[in-house]
Amino acid sequence: YDSMRGSANIETAKACSKNLQLALETPKGPSFINEASTMPQQTNGYDCGLYLLLTAQLLASCFAESGSLPSVEQLQHAVSPLAASELRVSAKKLAQSMRAPTK
């Protein structure tokens, strides 16, 4: 799941996928690599971390609920510029709430 095509991360992604499958004790389970063009693409150069978090959340949720990967429709709904913007706002609020008060 690469939100910025052409980033040359495929070999690292494959290694991470293999380790994740072993950690989840599902070596014969579904591959976590999706090289298809179904991954929603970020529209800027700075939302990759947010897209990563949104995608990881969706993958974990789908796998926990059904043992399968999300559909294209689920991806398009859960991982979008709007979802990234909303996550950015909530992350900022969380970080601000954790900041120590100034004297």
C-alpha positions, 0 to 999 in steps of 0.5 A: 500500500503505497500512497506515493507511487514510484517511491521505491519502497517495495523491497522494504515493504516485502520484508516488513510484510513477511515479518508481520505475517510471522509475528501474527503467526499467519505465514500462509495467510494473505499477503500484506503487499498490494502493488495494484493501483487501488491505493488512494494517492496522497495529493501532496508531499507531506501526508505519507505518515497520515496515509500510513496510519490510516492504512495501518488502522484499516488493515488491523481492523479488517484483519482482526474482524475477518482475517482478510484485507480491506476492499477497494471501497473500504480503502477509498473511504478510510484513506483519503485527503479528508481523512488525512486532514481530520487525523492531522487535526486530531493528532495536533489536538492530542499533542497540544493536550499533552504539552506541559503548561508553561509557567 
